Structure formats: structure tokens, C-alpha cells
Amino acid sequence: MVLNRKSAKSTSRVSLFVAVTMITTMFAVLHAQGYQVDYLAEDGAQLCQTGIVELLSFFLF
């Protein structure tokens, strides 16, 4: 929780930097181990779409 507005901007910049660094590192490690990142992204998107459809159908019926 940020109580001081002056420190809020620097905190959000640090959080953004950490998030971008983590995502970049994850993709770099996957690529270095021989995984095709584009195929992983497509498979992940299809899995999420399937999961959302199943979740909605579970709640509606």
C-alpha cells in the first residue's frame, strides 16, 4: 500500500521493470532450452480459451 503520492510513481516504475524483466528472463530461458516460444504461446492461448469456455459452461449449467 502506497501512502505517499510522490513515491507512487517510482514504485510503479520499479514494479513495471521487475515484471518486464521476469517475462523477458522466462522467454530467454525457454528459448535457450530449445522450446519454440511461439508454439508455447499459441498452445497457452488455446488452453486458456478452452478453460474459459468450460468455466462459463460450468457456472451457467
N, CA, C, O and CB atoms as a CASP TS submission, in Angstrom:
PFRMAT TS
TARGET T0000
AUTHOR 0000-0000-0000
METHOD Language model
MODEL 1
PARENT N/A
ATOM      1  N   MET     1       0.845  -1.174   0.000  1.00  0.00           N
ATOM      2  CA  MET     1       0.000   0.000   0.000  1.00  0.00           C
ATOM      3  C   MET     1       0.892   1.238   0.000  1.00  0.00           C
ATOM      4  O   MET     1       1.806   1.352   0.817  1.00  0.00           O
ATOM      5  CB  MET     1      -0.962  -0.003   1.220  1.00  0.00           C
ATOM      6  N   VAL     2       0.628   2.144  -0.899  1.00  0.00           N
ATOM      7  CA  VAL     2       1.436   3.353  -1.017  1.00  0.00           C
ATOM      8  C   VAL     2       0.677   4.493  -0.365  1.00  0.00           C
ATOM      9  O   VAL     2      -0.433   4.831  -0.775  1.00  0.00           O
ATOM     10  CB  VAL     2       1.767   3.678  -2.507  1.00  0.00           C
ATOM     11  N   LEU     3       1.286   5.082   0.654  1.00  0.00           N
ATOM     12  CA  LEU     3       0.641   6.192   1.349  1.00  0.00           C
ATOM     13  C   LEU     3       1.117   7.542   0.853  1.00  0.00           C
ATOM     14  O   LEU     3       0.428   8.547   1.029  1.00  0.00           O
ATOM     15  CB  LEU     3       0.883   6.086   2.827  1.00  0.00           C
ATOM     16  N   ASN     4       2.276   7.576   0.242  1.00  0.00           N
ATOM     17  CA  ASN     4       2.846   8.830  -0.224  1.00  0.00           C
ATOM     18  C   ASN     4       2.740   8.893  -1.742  1.00  0.00           C
ATOM     19  O   ASN     4       3.247   8.009  -2.433  1.00  0.00           O
ATOM     20  CB  ASN     4       4.320   8.974   0.233  1.00  0.00           C
ATOM     21  N   ARG     5       2.097   9.911  -2.262  1.00  0.00           N
ATOM     22  CA  ARG     5       1.898  10.006  -3.711  1.00  0.00           C
ATOM     23  C   ARG     5       3.201  10.247  -4.463  1.00  0.00           C
ATOM     24  O   ARG     5       3.329   9.840  -5.618  1.00  0.00           O
ATOM     25  CB  ARG     5       0.918  11.116  -4.027  1.00  0.00           C
ATOM     26  N   LYS     6       4.159  10.897  -3.834  1.00  0.00           N
ATOM     27  CA  LYS     6       5.428  11.148  -4.504  1.00  0.00           C
ATOM     28  C   LYS     6       6.181   9.849  -4.785  1.00  0.00           C
ATOM     29  O   LYS     6       6.858   9.733  -5.806  1.00  0.00           O
ATOM     30  CB  LYS     6       6.289  12.079  -3.663  1.00  0.00           C
ATOM     31  N   SER     7       6.067   8.880  -3.890  1.00  0.00           N
ATOM     32  CA  SER     7       6.769   7.623  -4.092  1.00  0.00           C
ATOM     33  C   SER     7       5.980   6.648  -4.955  1.00  0.00           C
ATOM     34  O   SER     7       6.510   5.606  -5.339  1.00  0.00           O
ATOM     35  CB  SER     7       7.077   6.990  -2.763  1.00  0.00           C
ATOM     36  N   ALA     8       4.733   6.960  -5.268  1.00  0.00           N
ATOM     37  CA  ALA     8       3.902   6.040  -6.056  1.00  0.00           C
ATOM     38  C   ALA     8       4.446   5.877  -7.465  1.00  0.00           C
ATOM     39  O   ALA     8       4.438   4.768  -8.001  1.00  0.00           O
ATOM     40  CB  ALA     8       2.455   6.537  -6.112  1.00  0.00           C
ATOM     41  N   LYS     9       4.914   6.948  -8.073  1.00  0.00           N
ATOM     42  CA  LYS     9       5.422   6.855  -9.442  1.00  0.00           C
ATOM     43  C   LYS     9       6.674   5.992  -9.506  1.00  0.00           C
ATOM     44  O   LYS     9       6.803   5.155 -10.400  1.00  0.00           O
ATOM     45  CB  LYS     9       5.720   8.247  -9.997  1.00  0.00           C
ATOM     46  N   SER    10       7.580   6.182  -8.584  1.00  0.00           N
ATOM     47  CA  SER    10       8.802   5.380  -8.625  1.00  0.00           C
ATOM     48  C   SER    10       8.502   3.926  -8.296  1.00  0.00           C
ATOM     49  O   SER    10       9.140   3.026  -8.842  1.00  0.00           O
ATOM     50  CB  SER    10       9.847   5.938  -7.651  1.00  0.00           C
ATOM     51  N   THR    11       7.542   3.685  -7.413  1.00  0.00           N
ATOM     52  CA  THR    11       7.168   2.312  -7.093  1.00  0.00           C
ATOM     53  C   THR    11       6.565   1.615  -8.294  1.00  0.00           C
ATOM     54  O   THR    11       6.887   0.457  -8.561  1.00  0.00           O
ATOM     55  CB  THR    11       6.190   2.283  -5.930  1.00  0.00           C
ATOM     56  N   SER    12       5.697   2.297  -9.026  1.00  0.00           N
ATOM     57  CA  SER    12       5.082   1.678 -10.194  1.00  0.00           C
ATOM     58  C   SER    12       6.110   1.451 -11.296  1.00  0.00           C
ATOM     59  O   SER    12       6.012   0.469 -12.032  1.00  0.00           O
ATOM     60  CB  SER    12       3.934   2.545 -10.715  1.00  0.00           C
ATOM     61  N   ARG    13       7.079   2.324 -11.421  1.00  0.00           N
ATOM     62  CA  ARG    13       8.132   2.120 -12.423  1.00  0.00           C
ATOM     63  C   ARG    13       8.981   0.916 -12.072  1.00  0.00           C
ATOM     64  O   ARG    13       9.355   0.140 -12.951  1.00  0.00           O
ATOM     65  CB  ARG    13       9.016   3.365 -12.544  1.00  0.00           C
ATOM     66  N   VAL    14       9.288   0.753 -10.795  1.00  0.00           N
ATOM     67  CA  VAL    14      10.070  -0.399 -10.362  1.00  0.00           C
ATOM     68  C   VAL    14       9.278  -1.681 -10.593  1.00  0.00           C
ATOM     69  O   VAL    14       9.834  -2.680 -11.049  1.00  0.00           O
ATOM     70  CB  VAL    14      10.464  -0.266  -8.875  1.00  0.00           C
ATOM     71  N   SER    15       7.988  -1.659 -10.282  1.00  0.00           N
ATOM     72  CA  SER    15       7.145  -2.839 -10.487  1.00  0.00           C
ATOM     73  C   SER    15       7.083  -3.206 -11.967  1.00  0.00           C
ATOM     74  O   SER    15       7.163  -4.384 -12.317  1.00  0.00           O
ATOM     75  CB  SER    15       5.724  -2.590  -9.941  1.00  0.00           C
ATOM     76  N   LEU    16       6.943  -2.219 -12.828  1.00  0.00           N
ATOM     77  CA  LEU    16       6.915  -2.464 -14.267  1.00  0.00           C
ATOM     78  C   LEU    16       8.245  -3.048 -14.734  1.00  0.00           C
ATOM     79  O   LEU    16       8.266  -3.989 -15.528  1.00  0.00           O
ATOM     80  CB  LEU    16       6.602  -1.165 -15.032  1.00  0.00           C
ATOM     81  N   PHE    17       9.342  -2.501 -14.250  1.00  0.00           N
ATOM     82  CA  PHE    17      10.658  -3.005 -14.626  1.00  0.00           C
ATOM     83  C   PHE    17      10.837  -4.450 -14.179  1.00  0.00           C
ATOM     84  O   PHE    17      11.354  -5.271 -14.937  1.00  0.00           O
ATOM     85  CB  PHE    17      11.757  -2.128 -14.026  1.00  0.00           C
ATOM     86  N   VAL    18      10.420  -4.768 -12.967  1.00  0.00           N
ATOM     87  CA  VAL    18      10.551  -6.134 -12.455  1.00  0.00           C
ATOM     88  C   VAL    18       9.701  -7.092 -13.277  1.00  0.00           C
ATOM     89  O   VAL    18      10.151  -8.187 -13.615  1.00  0.00           O
ATOM     90  CB  VAL    18      10.144  -6.202 -10.969  1.00  0.00           C
ATOM     91  N   ALA    19       8.472  -6.689 -13.604  1.00  0.00           N
ATOM     92  CA  ALA    19       7.582  -7.555 -14.387  1.00  0.00           C
ATOM     93  C   ALA    19       8.147  -7.814 -15.783  1.00  0.00           C
ATOM     94  O   ALA    19       8.152  -8.955 -16.245  1.00  0.00           O
ATOM     95  CB  ALA    19       6.185  -6.926 -14.496  1.00  0.00           C
ATOM     96  N   VAL    20       8.615  -6.779 -16.448  1.00  0.00           N
ATOM     97  CA  VAL    20       9.175  -6.933 -17.795  1.00  0.00           C
ATOM     98  C   VAL    20      10.441  -7.790 -17.742  1.00  0.00           C
ATOM     99  O   VAL    20      10.665  -8.618 -18.625  1.00  0.00           O
ATOM    100  CB  VAL    20       9.486  -5.547 -18.422  1.00  0.00           C
ATOM    101  N   THR    21      11.265  -7.596 -16.719  1.00  0.00           N
ATOM    102  CA  THR    21      12.479  -8.394 -16.569  1.00  0.00           C
ATOM    103  C   THR    21      12.152  -9.866 -16.354  1.00  0.00           C
ATOM    104  O   THR    21      12.810 -10.736 -16.924  1.00  0.00           O
ATOM    105  CB  THR    21      13.317  -7.871 -15.407  1.00  0.00           C
ATOM    106  N   MET    22      11.142 -10.154 -15.538  1.00  0.00           N
ATOM    107  CA  MET    22      10.761 -11.544 -15.290  1.00  0.00           C
ATOM    108  C   MET    22      10.243 -12.211 -16.551  1.00  0.00           C
ATOM    109  O   MET    22      10.606 -13.352 -16.839  1.00  0.00           O
ATOM    110  CB  MET    22       9.705 -11.618 -14.195  1.00  0.00           C
ATOM    111  N   ILE    23       9.403 -11.522 -17.308  1.00  0.00           N
ATOM    112  CA  ILE    23       8.852 -12.094 -18.538  1.00  0.00           C
ATOM    113  C   ILE    23       9.963 -12.320 -19.560  1.00  0.00           C
ATOM    114  O   ILE    23      10.005 -13.362 -20.214  1.00  0.00           O
ATOM    115  CB  ILE    23       7.760 -11.173 -19.127  1.00  0.00           C
ATOM    116  N   THR    24      10.853 -11.355 -19.696  1.00  0.00           N
ATOM    117  CA  THR    24      11.962 -11.490 -20.639  1.00  0.00           C
ATOM    118  C   THR    24      12.876 -12.649 -20.250  1.00  0.00           C
ATOM    119  O   THR    24      13.316 -13.412 -21.110  1.00  0.00           O
ATOM    120  CB  THR    24      12.764 -10.186 -20.707  1.00  0.00           C
ATOM    121  N   THR    25      13.157 -12.777 -18.964  1.00  0.00           N
ATOM    122  CA  THR    25      14.003 -13.870 -18.491  1.00  0.00           C
ATOM    123  C   THR    25      13.344 -15.217 -18.745  1.00  0.00           C
ATOM    124  O   THR    25      14.013 -16.169 -19.147  1.00  0.00           O
ATOM    125  CB  THR    25      14.305 -13.707 -17.001  1.00  0.00           C
ATOM    126  N   MET    26      12.035 -15.305 -18.515  1.00  0.00           N
ATOM    127  CA  MET    26      11.326 -16.560 -18.743  1.00  0.00           C
ATOM    128  C   MET    26      11.409 -16.971 -20.213  1.00  0.00           C
ATOM    129  O   MET    26      11.694 -18.130 -20.515  1.00  0.00           O
ATOM    130  CB  MET    26       9.857 -16.432 -18.308  1.00  0.00           C
ATOM    131  N   PHE    27      11.164 -16.033 -21.125  1.00  0.00           N
ATOM    132  CA  PHE    27      11.243 -16.352 -22.547  1.00  0.00           C
ATOM    133  C   PHE    27      12.673 -16.684 -22.964  1.00  0.00           C
ATOM    134  O   PHE    27      12.881 -17.561 -23.802  1.00  0.00           O
ATOM    135  CB  PHE    27      10.713 -15.187 -23.379  1.00  0.00           C
ATOM    136  N   ALA    28      13.654 -16.000 -22.393  1.00  0.00           N
ATOM    137  CA  ALA    28      15.048 -16.287 -22.726  1.00  0.00           C
ATOM    138  C   ALA    28      15.443 -17.685 -22.268  1.00  0.00           C
ATOM    139  O   ALA    28      16.135 -18.398 -22.995  1.00  0.00           O
ATOM    140  CB  ALA    28      15.974 -15.246 -22.092  1.00  0.00           C
ATOM    141  N   VAL    29      15.015 -18.086 -21.078  1.00  0.00           N
ATOM    142  CA  VAL    29      15.337 -19.421 -20.571  1.00  0.00           C
ATOM    143  C   VAL    29      14.655 -20.492 -21.419  1.00  0.00           C
ATOM    144  O   VAL    29      15.273 -21.500 -21.762  1.00  0.00           O
ATOM    145  CB  VAL    29      14.912 -19.559 -19.091  1.00  0.00           C
ATOM    146  N   LEU    30      13.386 -20.277 -21.758  1.00  0.00           N
ATOM    147  CA  LEU    30      12.679 -21.248 -22.605  1.00  0.00           C
ATOM    148  C   LEU    30      13.347 -21.375 -23.971  1.00  0.00           C
ATOM    149  O   LEU    30      13.503 -22.480 -24.489  1.00  0.00           O
ATOM    150  CB  LEU    30      11.206 -20.837 -22.778  1.00  0.00           C
ATOM    151  N   HIS    31      13.737 -20.251 -24.547  1.00  0.00           N
ATOM    152  CA  HIS    31      14.387 -20.268 -25.853  1.00  0.00           C
ATOM    153  C   HIS    31      15.752 -20.951 -25.769  1.00  0.00           C
ATOM    154  O   HIS    31      16.137 -21.686 -26.678  1.00  0.00           O
ATOM    155  CB  HIS    31      14.539 -18.837 -26.395  1.00  0.00           C
ATOM    156  N   ALA    32      16.482 -20.710 -24.679  1.00  0.00           N
ATOM    157  CA  ALA    32      17.801 -21.315 -24.519  1.00  0.00           C
ATOM    158  C   ALA    32      17.719 -22.825 -24.350  1.00  0.00           C
ATOM    159  O   ALA    32      18.657 -23.538 -24.708  1.00  0.00           O
ATOM    160  CB  ALA    32      18.514 -20.703 -23.330  1.00  0.00           C
ATOM    161  N   GLN    33      16.615 -23.321 -23.811  1.00  0.00           N
ATOM    162  CA  GLN    33      16.457 -24.757 -23.629  1.00  0.00           C
ATOM    163  C   GLN    33      15.871 -25.448 -24.849  1.00  0.00           C
ATOM    164  O   GLN    33      15.654 -26.660 -24.836  1.00  0.00           O
ATOM    165  CB  GLN    33      15.590 -25.024 -22.440  1.00  0.00           C
ATOM    166  N   GLY    34      15.618 -24.691 -25.891  1.00  0.00           N
ATOM    167  CA  GLY    34      15.192 -25.283 -27.150  1.00  0.00           C
ATOM    168  C   GLY    34      13.691 -25.303 -27.388  1.00  0.00           C
ATOM    169  O   GLY    34      13.226 -25.895 -28.362  1.00  0.00           O
ATOM    170  N   TYR    35      12.935 -24.667 -26.517  1.00  0.00           N
ATOM    171  CA  TYR    35      11.491 -24.611 -26.729  1.00  0.00           C
ATOM    172  C   TYR    35      11.157 -23.539 -27.748  1.00  0.00           C
ATOM    173  O   TYR    35      11.800 -22.491 -27.797  1.00  0.00           O
ATOM    174  CB  TYR    35      10.752 -24.343 -25.408  1.00  0.00           C
ATOM    175  N   GLN    36      10.152 -23.809 -28.556  1.00  0.00           N
ATOM    176  CA  GLN    36       9.684 -22.813 -29.509  1.00  0.00           C
ATOM    177  C   GLN    36       8.663 -21.923 -28.796  1.00  0.00           C
ATOM    178  O   GLN    36       7.550 -22.360 -28.502  1.00  0.00           O
ATOM    179  CB  GLN    36       9.063 -23.490 -30.786  1.00  0.00           C
ATOM    180  N   VAL    37       9.042 -20.690 -28.525  1.00  0.00           N
ATOM    181  CA  VAL    37       8.221 -19.798 -27.718  1.00  0.00           C
ATOM    182  C   VAL    37       6.904 -19.481 -28.419  1.00  0.00           C
ATOM    183  O   VAL    37       5.875 -19.354 -27.755  1.00  0.00           O
ATOM    184  CB  VAL    37       8.980 -18.508 -27.414  1.00  0.00           C
ATOM    185  N   ASP    38       6.910 -19.352 -29.744  1.00  0.00           N
ATOM    186  CA  ASP    38       5.673 -19.032 -30.445  1.00  0.00           C
ATOM    187  C   ASP    38       4.667 -20.173 -30.348  1.00  0.00           C
ATOM    188  O   ASP    38       3.467 -19.930 -30.219  1.00  0.00           O
ATOM    189  CB  ASP    38       5.962 -18.715 -31.907  1.00  0.00           C
ATOM    190  N   TYR    39       5.145 -21.422 -30.407  1.00  0.00           N
ATOM    191  CA  TYR    39       4.232 -22.557 -30.246  1.00  0.00           C
ATOM    192  C   TYR    39       3.686 -22.631 -28.825  1.00  0.00           C
ATOM    193  O   TYR    39       2.514 -22.948 -28.619  1.00  0.00           O
ATOM    194  CB  TYR    39       4.941 -23.867 -30.600  1.00  0.00           C
ATOM    195  N   LEU    40       4.544 -22.334 -27.839  1.00  0.00           N
ATOM    196  CA  LEU    40       4.083 -22.329 -26.457  1.00  0.00           C
ATOM    197  C   LEU    40       3.011 -21.257 -26.241  1.00  0.00           C
ATOM    198  O   LEU    40       2.035 -21.483 -25.526  1.00  0.00           O
ATOM    199  CB  LEU    40       5.263 -22.100 -25.504  1.00  0.00           C
ATOM    200  N   ALA    41       3.199 -20.101 -26.856  1.00  0.00           N
ATOM    201  CA  ALA    41       2.219 -19.018 -26.704  1.00  0.00           C
ATOM    202  C   ALA    41       0.887 -19.393 -27.352  1.00  0.00           C
ATOM    203  O   ALA    41      -0.174 -19.125 -26.789  1.00  0.00           O
ATOM    204  CB  ALA    41       2.757 -17.712 -27.322  1.00  0.00           C
ATOM    205  N   GLU    42       0.938 -20.013 -28.534  1.00  0.00           N
ATOM    206  CA  GLU    42      -0.300 -20.427 -29.202  1.00  0.00           C
ATOM    207  C   GLU    42      -1.024 -21.509 -28.399  1.00  0.00           C
ATOM    208  O   GLU    42      -2.242 -21.455 -28.232  1.00  0.00           O
ATOM    209  CB  GLU    42       0.003 -20.936 -30.621  1.00  0.00           C
ATOM    210  N   ASP    43      -0.266 -22.494 -27.905  1.00  0.00           N
ATOM    211  CA  ASP    43      -0.868 -23.556 -27.098  1.00  0.00           C
ATOM    212  C   ASP    43      -1.462 -22.996 -25.817  1.00  0.00           C
ATOM    213  O   ASP    43      -2.537 -23.419 -25.393  1.00  0.00           O
ATOM    214  CB  ASP    43       0.166 -24.633 -26.769  1.00  0.00           C
ATOM    215  N   GLY    44      -0.775 -22.053 -25.201  1.00  0.00           N
ATOM    216  CA  GLY    44      -1.289 -21.431 -23.979  1.00  0.00           C
ATOM    217  C   GLY    44      -2.567 -20.659 -24.229  1.00  0.00           C
ATOM    218  O   GLY    44      -3.490 -20.700 -23.416  1.00  0.00           O
ATOM    219  N   ALA    45      -2.628 -19.954 -25.355  1.00  0.00           N
ATOM    220  CA  ALA    45      -3.843 -19.201 -25.683  1.00  0.00           C
ATOM    221  C   ALA    45      -5.013 -20.144 -25.930  1.00  0.00           C
ATOM    222  O   ALA    45      -6.129 -19.877 -25.484  1.00  0.00           O
ATOM    223  CB  ALA    45      -3.611 -18.313 -26.917  1.00  0.00           C
ATOM    224  N   GLN    46      -4.771 -21.231 -26.629  1.00  0.00           N
ATOM    225  CA  GLN    46      -5.844 -22.208 -26.874  1.00  0.00           C
ATOM    226  C   GLN    46      -6.299 -22.851 -25.573  1.00  0.00           C
ATOM    227  O   GLN    46      -7.493 -23.078 -25.379  1.00  0.00           O
ATOM    228  CB  GLN    46      -5.376 -23.293 -27.860  1.00  0.00           C
ATOM    229  N   LEU    47      -5.372 -23.143 -24.693  1.00  0.00           N
ATOM    230  CA  LEU    47      -5.716 -23.741 -23.408  1.00  0.00           C
ATOM    231  C   LEU    47      -6.547 -22.784 -22.566  1.00  0.00           C
ATOM    232  O   LEU    47      -7.501 -23.202 -21.910  1.00  0.00           O
ATOM    233  CB  LEU    47      -4.452 -24.146 -22.652  1.00  0.00           C
ATOM    234  N   CYS    48      -6.194 -21.507 -22.579  1.00  0.00           N
ATOM    235  CA  CYS    48      -6.958 -20.520 -21.816  1.00  0.00           C
ATOM    236  C   CYS    48      -8.364 -20.362 -22.382  1.00  0.00           C
ATOM    237  O   CYS    48      -9.328 -20.260 -21.623  1.00  0.00           O
ATOM    238  CB  CYS    48      -6.238 -19.167 -21.815  1.00  0.00           C
ATOM    239  N   GLN    49      -8.490 -20.340 -23.708  1.00  0.00           N
ATOM    240  CA  GLN    49      -9.819 -20.227 -24.317  1.00  0.00           C
ATOM    241  C   GLN    49     -10.675 -21.427 -23.947  1.00  0.00           C
ATOM    242  O   GLN    49     -11.853 -21.270 -23.628  1.00  0.00           O
ATOM    243  CB  GLN    49      -9.709 -20.105 -25.849  1.00  0.00           C
ATOM    244  N   THR    50     -10.106 -22.609 -23.984  1.00  0.00           N
ATOM    245  CA  THR    50     -10.846 -23.816 -23.613  1.00  0.00           C
ATOM    246  C   THR    50     -11.241 -23.763 -22.146  1.00  0.00           C
ATOM    247  O   THR    50     -12.364 -24.127 -21.797  1.00  0.00           O
ATOM    248  CB  THR    50     -10.009 -25.078 -23.895  1.00  0.00           C
ATOM    249  N   GLY    51     -10.349 -23.322 -21.295  1.00  0.00           N
ATOM    250  CA  GLY    51     -10.638 -23.231 -19.866  1.00  0.00           C
ATOM    251  C   GLY    51     -11.733 -22.237 -19.562  1.00  0.00           C
ATOM    252  O   GLY    51     -12.573 -22.488 -18.698  1.00  0.00           O
ATOM    253  N   ILE    52     -11.740 -21.107 -20.258  1.00  0.00           N
ATOM    254  CA  ILE    52     -12.775 -20.091 -20.032  1.00  0.00           C
ATOM    255  C   ILE    52     -14.130 -20.616 -20.476  1.00  0.00           C
ATOM    256  O   ILE    52     -15.127 -20.409 -19.784  1.00  0.00           O
ATOM    257  CB  ILE    52     -12.436 -18.784 -20.782  1.00  0.00           C
ATOM    258  N   VAL    53     -14.182 -21.287 -21.612  1.00  0.00           N
ATOM    259  CA  VAL    53     -15.449 -21.847 -22.091  1.00  0.00           C
ATOM    260  C   VAL    53     -15.976 -22.889 -21.117  1.00  0.00           C
ATOM    261  O   VAL    53     -17.170 -22.907 -20.818  1.00  0.00           O
ATOM    262  CB  VAL    53     -15.274 -22.468 -23.488  1.00  0.00           C
ATOM    263  N   GLU    54     -15.102 -23.755 -20.618  1.00  0.00           N
ATOM    264  CA  GLU    54     -15.530 -24.767 -19.649  1.00  0.00           C
ATOM    265  C   GLU    54     -15.987 -24.134 -18.344  1.00  0.00           C
ATOM    266  O   GLU    54     -16.964 -24.583 -17.744  1.00  0.00           O
ATOM    267  CB  GLU    54     -14.399 -25.752 -19.377  1.00  0.00           C
ATOM    268  N   LEU    55     -15.292 -23.098 -17.903  1.00  0.00           N
ATOM    269  CA  LEU    55     -15.672 -22.421 -16.667  1.00  0.00           C
ATOM    270  C   LEU    55     -17.038 -21.754 -16.800  1.00  0.00           C
ATOM    271  O   LEU    55     -17.876 -21.857 -15.904  1.00  0.00           O
ATOM    272  CB  LEU    55     -14.617 -21.385 -16.284  1.00  0.00           C
ATOM    273  N   LEU    56     -17.256 -21.075 -17.915  1.00  0.00           N
ATOM    274  CA  LEU    56     -18.556 -20.433 -18.134  1.00  0.00           C
ATOM    275  C   LEU    56     -19.678 -21.460 -18.242  1.00  0.00           C
ATOM    276  O   LEU    56     -20.759 -21.253 -17.690  1.00  0.00           O
ATOM    277  CB  LEU    56     -18.516 -19.574 -19.399  1.00  0.00           C
ATOM    278  N   SER    57     -19.436 -22.551 -18.940  1.00  0.00           N
ATOM    279  CA  SER    57     -20.463 -23.573 -19.063  1.00  0.00           C
ATOM    280  C   SER    57     -20.738 -24.230 -17.710  1.00  0.00           C
ATOM    281  O   SER    57     -21.870 -24.630 -17.439  1.00  0.00           O
ATOM    282  CB  SER    57     -20.046 -24.627 -20.095  1.00  0.00           C
ATOM    283  N   PHE    58     -19.722 -24.346 -16.862  1.00  0.00           N
ATOM    284  CA  PHE    58     -19.917 -24.926 -15.535  1.00  0.00           C
ATOM    285  C   PHE    58     -20.806 -24.011 -14.681  1.00  0.00           C
ATOM    286  O   PHE    58     -21.687 -24.489 -13.966  1.00  0.00           O
ATOM    287  CB  PHE    58     -18.552 -25.160 -14.838  1.00  0.00           C
ATOM    288  N   PHE    59     -20.572 -22.704 -14.759  1.00  0.00           N
ATOM    289  CA  PHE    59     -21.357 -21.774 -13.956  1.00  0.00           C
ATOM    290  C   PHE    59     -22.768 -21.579 -14.497  1.00  0.00           C
ATOM    291  O   PHE    59     -23.689 -21.307 -13.726  1.00  0.00           O
ATOM    292  CB  PHE    59     -20.655 -20.444 -13.884  1.00  0.00           C
ATOM    293  N   LEU    60     -22.952 -21.711 -15.790  1.00  0.00           N
ATOM    294  CA  LEU    60     -24.271 -21.476 -16.376  1.00  0.00           C
ATOM    295  C   LEU    60     -25.179 -22.699 -16.286  1.00  0.00           C
ATOM    296  O   LEU    60     -26.403 -22.564 -16.306  1.00  0.00           O
ATOM    297  CB  LEU    60     -24.123 -21.060 -17.823  1.00  0.00           C
ATOM    298  N   PHE    61     -24.596 -23.880 -16.189  1.00  0.00           N
ATOM    299  CA  PHE    61     -25.456 -25.082 -16.189  1.00  0.00           C
ATOM    300  C   PHE    61     -25.328 -25.849 -14.907  1.00  0.00           C
ATOM    301  O   PHE    61     -25.977 -26.881 -14.737  1.00  0.00           O
ATOM    302  CB  PHE    61     -25.115 -25.992 -17.357  1.00  0.00           C
TER
END
